[in-house]
Amino acid sequence: MKAMILAAGRGERMRPLTDRVPKPLLEVAGKALIEHHLLRLAAAGFTEVVINHAHLGRQIEDRLGFGDAYGVAISYSRETTGGLETAGGIIQALPLLGDKPFAVINGDIYTDYDFSRLQKLELQQDTAHLVLVDNPSHNSSGDFCLMPTGKVVADKAPKLTFSGIGVYHPRLFAHCLPGKSPLAPLLRQAMMESSVSGEHFAGQWTDVGTPERLAELNRIADSMGRAPL
C-alpha cells in the first residue's frame, strides 16, 4: 500500500510561523511533523509515499529529498499557490498513487497511531476507512458517528472527530473532475451509500492547528527529555 501525506495547506491559523515555514515542517520533539509521519510509516512497512505541497513547497522537498533518510521513496505532487483542497490534491496525485487503496495522513497532526493497521485494510466493498478520535475542545461537537457495525455515518450521534488519517479506494474519486475540491462532500455521499468504515483511536493525537497547541506539544516533549510523545 502507498501512502500520501497532505502538506499543501497554507496554515493561516499558525501565522506568523507559517509565513516563513510550511506547517508540516514545524517541529515537535526536535523533528518536523512530517518527519514523524515518515518514520512511523517506514516502521509500519510503507515504502512509497506521495507528498503534495503548495505554500513554500520547495522547503519541503529540500528538507526531505527523495526519502532516503527516512527509509521510504518520496514522490511529490506540486500544486499552485493556494492549493487544491483535500480532494483536489488527492485527485491530482492519483497517477502517483495507483489503482489500489492508499493511506492518507494530514501533515499537520501529531499522533502515535500505528500505521501498520492501515496496511491490513482491503476495502473490498467500502470506498473509505476513517480513523476517528475523541472530540478535542476545538471540535467538541465532532464530525461523524461510528456505528456498532463499524460503518461511519454523518447524521447520527454521538459523533467523534475525524483524525485526518484514512484509507481511500481510487473509485471514491472516479467521477471527480480535476481542480479545487473538498473531501467532506465525497465522504458524506459515500456514507449515504454505506461504503465508509471506521475505527476509534484513543491514543496520542493532536491537530497542531495553532501556535498554542504546537507550544504545548513541545512543552510536554521537553518534560520528557525531547523524546517522542
For each residue, the residues with C-beta under 8 A, 3 or more apart:
1: 46 100 101 102 103 118 119 167
2: 46 48 49 50 96 97 98 100 102 103
3: 41 46 48 49 50 102 103 104 105 115 118
4: 49 50 51 52 90 93 97 102 103 104 105
5: 24 34 37 38 49 50 51 52 104 105 106 107
6: 9 52 86 89 104 105 106 107 164
7: 22 23 24 34 51 52 53 57 60 107
8: 52 53 54 55 57 79 83 84 89
9: 6 23 54 55 83 107 108
10: 18 54 55 82 83
11: 14 15 17 18 22 23 55 108
12: 15 18
13: 209 210
14: 11 17 18 23 26 208 209 210 211 214
15: 11 12 18 19
16: 19 20
17: 11 14 20 21 23 26 211 214
18: 10 11 12 14 15 21 22 23 26 55 56
19: 15 16
20: 16 17 56
21: 17 18 25 26 56 59
22: 7 11 18 25 53 55 56 57 59 60
23: 7 9 11 14 17 18 26 33 107 108 208
24: 5 7 32 33 34 60 107 108
25: 21 22 32 33 34 59 60 63
26: 14 17 18 21 23 32 33 208 214
27: 30 31 32 33 218
28: 31 33 36 110 208 214 217 218 221 229
29: 36 217 218 221 226 227 228 229
30: 27 221 226
31: 27 28 35 36 39 228
32: 24 25 26 27 35 36 63
33: 23 24 25 26 27 28 36 37 107 108 109 110 208
34: 5 7 24 25 37 38 51 60 64 107
35: 31 32 38 39 64 70
36: 28 29 31 32 33 39 40 110 228
37: 5 33 34 40 41 105 107
38: 5 34 35 41 42 49 64 67 70 71 72 74
39: 31 35 36 42 43 70 71
40: 36 37 43 44 112 113 115
41: 3 37 38 44 46 49 72 103 105 115
42: 38 39 45 46 47 70 71 72
43: 39 40 115 116
44: 40 41 114 115 116 118 119
45: 42 116 119
46: 1 2 3 41 42 49 72 103 115 119
47: 42 71 72 73
48: 2 3 72 73 75
49: 2 3 4 5 38 41 46 67 72 73 74 75
50: 2 3 4 5 74 75 76 77 93 96 97
51: 4 5 7 34 60 64 74 75 76 77 107
52: 4 5 6 7 8 76 77 78 79 83 84 89 92 93
53: 7 8 22 56 57 60 61 76 77 78 79
54: 8 9 10 57 78 79 80 81 82 83 84
55: 8 9 10 11 18 22 81 83
56: 18 20 21 22 53 59 60
57: 7 8 22 53 54 60 61 76 78 79
58: 61 62
59: 21 22 25 56 62 63
60: 7 22 24 25 34 51 53 56 57 63 64 76
61: 53 57 58 64 65 76
62: 58 59 65
63: 25 32 59 60
64: 34 35 38 51 60 61 67 69 70 74
65: 61 62 68 69 74
66: 73 74
67: 38 49 64 70 71 72 73 74
68: 65
69: 64 65
70: 35 38 39 42 64 67 74
71: 38 39 42 47 67
72: 38 41 42 46 47 48 49 67
73: 47 48 49 66 67
74: 38 49 50 51 64 65 66 67 70
75: 48 49 50 51 96
76: 50 51 52 53 57 60 61
77: 50 51 52 53 89 92 93 96
78: 52 53 54 57
79: 8 52 53 54 57 82 83 84 89 92
80: 54 83
81: 54 55
82: 10 54 79 180
83: 8 9 10 52 54 55 79 80 88 89 180
84: 8 52 54 79 87 88 89 91 92 179 180 181
85: 88 89 180 181 182 183
86: 6 89 90 182 183
87: 84 90 91 173 176 181 182 183 185 186
88: 83 84 85 91 92 178 179 180 181 182
89: 6 8 52 77 79 83 84 85 86 92 93
90: 4 86 87 93 94 97 104 168 173 183
91: 84 87 88 94 173 176 177 178 181
92: 52 77 79 84 88 89 178
93: 4 50 52 77 89 90 96 97
94: 90 91 97 170 173
95:
96: 2 50 75 77 93
97: 2 4 50 90 93 94 102 170
98: 2 102 170
99: 170
100: 1 2 169 170
101: 1 121 122 123 167 168 169 170
102: 1 2 3 4 97 98 167 168 170
103: 1 2 3 4 41 46 115 118 165 166 167
104: 3 4 5 6 90 165 166 167 168
105: 3 4 5 6 37 41 109 115 164 165
106: 5 6 109 163 164 165 207
107: 5 6 7 9 23 24 33 34 37 51
108: 9 11 23 24 33 164 207 208 209
109: 33 105 106 163 164 165 205 206 207 208
110: 28 33 36 204 205 206 208 217 229
111: 163 165 201 203 204 205 206
112: 40 203 204 205 228 229
113: 40 117 131 163 165 201 203 204 205
114: 44 117
115: 3 40 41 43 44 46 103 105 118 119
116: 43 44 45 119 120
117: 113 114 120 121 199
118: 1 3 44 103 115 121 129 165 167
119: 1 44 45 46 115 116
120: 116 117
121: 101 117 118 129 167
122: 101
123: 101 126 127 128 129 167 168 169 197
124:
125: 195
126: 123 129 169 190 195 196 197
127: 123 168 169 171 172 190 195 196
128: 123 166 167 168 169 172 187 190 195 196 197
129: 118 121 123 126 166 167 168 196 197 198 199
130: 144 152 162 163 165 166 187 196 197 198 199
131: 113 162 163 165 166 198 199 201
132: 143 144 146 152 160 161 162 163 198 199 200 201
133: 136 160 161 163 200 201 202 205
134: 160 161 202
135: 139 140 141 142 159 160 161
136: 133 139 140 161 206 207
137: 140
138: 207 209
139: 135 136 142 143 161 207
140: 135 136 137
141: 135 159
142: 135 139 145 158 159 160 161
143: 132 139 154 159 160 161 162
144: 130 132 152 153 154 159 160 162 187 191 198
145: 142 152 153 154 155 156 157 158 159 160
146: 132 150 151 152 160 198 199 200
147: 150 151 152 153 156
148:
149:
150: 146 147 197 198 199
151: 146 147 191 194 196 197 198
152: 130 132 144 145 146 147 191 196 197 198
153: 144 145 147 156 191 196
154: 143 144 145 187 188 191 192
155: 145
156: 145 147 153 159
157: 145
158: 142 145
159: 135 141 142 143 144 145 156
160: 132 133 134 135 142 143 144 145 146 200
161: 132 133 134 135 136 139 142 143
162: 130 131 132 143 144 166
163: 106 109 111 113 130 131 132 133 201 205
164: 6 105 106 108 109 207
165: 103 104 105 106 109 111 113 118 130 131 201
166: 103 104 128 129 130 131 162
167: 1 101 102 103 104 118 121 123 128 129
168: 90 101 102 104 123 127 128 129 172 173
169: 100 101 123 126 127 128 172
170: 94 97 98 99 100 101 102 173 174
171: 127 174
172: 127 128 168 169 186 190
173: 87 90 91 94 168 170 176 186
174: 170 171
175:
176: 87 91 173 181 186
177: 91 181
178: 88 91 92
179: 84 88
180: 82 83 84 85 88
181: 84 85 87 88 91 176 177 185 186
182: 85 86 87 88 185 186
183: 85 86 87 90 186 187
184: 187 188
185: 87 181 182 188 189
186: 87 172 173 176 181 182 183 189 190
187: 128 130 144 154 183 184 190 191 196
188: 154 184 185 191 192
189: 185 186 192 193
190: 126 127 128 172 186 187 193 195 196
191: 144 151 152 153 154 187 188 194 195 196
192: 154 188 189
193: 189 190
194: 151 191
195: 125 126 127 128 190 191
196: 126 127 128 129 130 151 152 153 187 190 191
197: 123 126 128 129 130 150 151 152
198: 129 130 131 132 144 146 150 151 152
199: 117 129 130 131 132 146 150
200: 132 133 146 160
201: 111 113 131 132 133 163 165 205
202: 133 134
203: 111 112 113
204: 110 111 112 113 229
205: 109 110 111 112 113 133 163 201
206: 109 110 111 136 213 217
207: 106 108 109 136 138 139 164 213
208: 14 23 26 28 33 108 109 110 213 214 217
209: 13 14 108 138 213
210: 13 14 213 214
211: 14 17 214 215
212: 215 216
213: 206 207 208 209 210 216 217
214: 14 17 26 28 208 210 211 217 218
215: 211 212 218 219
216: 212 213 219 220
217: 28 29 110 206 208 213 214 220 221 229
218: 27 28 29 214 215 221 222
219: 215 216 222 223
220: 216 217 223 224 229
221: 28 29 30 217 218 224 226 227 228 229
222: 218 219 225 226
223: 219 220
224: 220 221 227 229
225: 222
226: 29 30 221 222
227: 29 221 224
228: 29 31 36 112 221
229: 28 29 110 112 204 217 220 221 224
